[in-house]
Amino acid sequence: MPAAQNYTGKTPQYIAPFEVVTHNRPNDCWVSFLSKVYNITPLIQEFEGQDCIKPILAVAGKDISHWFDEHTGDIQHYIHPITGARVPYCPHGTIPHVHPQVPTTKWRPVETPWWKDDKK
């Protein structure tokens, strides 16, 4: 069965997971997320020797869609259980271009949330 053509008249290129998994080395690194495949070898070379690249190397050749919000395409965030700050989801450590967000010195936790305030 021939592949469907896109609006430009060209046959779209599909890359299967078994092809992505073979690109799992620092000098040849691909990852997939949100239904696309990315060659991130230049990123790894740019940050070579730095700790921030280790989490990416740990998932080389794999799908990392769970790191990203499918609606915005941006990195997932979660609320840190101790600080209450909204921080990027980096399950294996900080990655390039994603820096953890920390509260300022002016930030204070809410002592009593509004839904538990009996004064109202």
N, C-alpha and C positions, 0 to 999 in steps of 0.2 A: 504494500500500500504506500503510495507516495506521500511525502510530508505536505501538509497544507501550506499554501503560500500566504505571506503577509500582504499588507496593503501596497507595498512597493513592488510586488511581483516577484520578490526573491524568496527562496525557501528558507525559513528560519533555521538557525542552528540550535540543536539540542545537545546538551552535554549530560551524559548519564552519571549517576553517583559513582559507578565503578571507574569512570574516567577521572573524576575529581580526586578520588582517594589515592591515585598514583602520584599526585603532585603534592607530596608531603615532606619536602626537604627545604632547608633555608634557601637554597639556590634555585628552587622550583616549587613555589608554594601557591596553592589555590585554596579557596574556601567558598562555600556556597551559603547564601542566606537570602531569604525572601524571594525564592524562586529564580535567583540569578547566581552565576558563577563569577568569581573575581580572582584575577591573578594578582596576588599581593606580594609577589617577589620584590618589586621595587620598594615597598614599604618596609619589608624586612631588611633590605640592604641599607635603607636610610637610617634605621635605628639599630643597626648591627652592634652587638655587644652590650646593649642596654637592657635592663631588667624588664622594661615595658613591652618588649617584643616576645618574651618567654610565654605569656599566656596565648599568644597567637600561634606560636610554634607548637604548642601543646595540642592545638586543634587543627593543625595543617591537614588539608585533604578532607575535612569534615564539614558538616552543615552546622552553622552557628545561628540559625534563625531565632532561637530562643533568647539570644542576646538583644534582639531588636523588636521594636514596636511595629507590628505589621501595618498599622494605620498611618504612622508618621514616617516610618523608615529610619527613625532615630534610635539610639541606644535605649534600652529599657531603663527605667528608674524604679527605685523602691524607697520606702521610708526606713531610715536606719533606726533600729530598735532602741538604741541608747541615746543618740543625739536628737532624734526626731527630724533630722534633715533629709531632704529628698536627694538621694545620691545615685549615680549611674550604677547599673548592674554589670559588674565585671567579676564573674564567678571565679576566675583564676588569678586575679590581680589586675592592677591598672594597665590599660592598653594605650597605644599611641592615640593622641588627639582626644582622649577622654580622661579628664582629670577629676578626681573626687571633689565634691563640693562640701565644704565644711562650714559650720555656723560661724558667724563673726563673734567678737567678744561681747557685742550688745545683745546677742541672742539669748533668750531664757526660755526654758520649757514652760508650758502652760501648767499651772498647779492644779486647777480644777477646770476641766473642759466644760463648755457651755451646756451640754446635755446632762451634766451631773451637778450643775449649780442650783442649789435649793433656794437661793435668794430671789429668783425671778418668779 
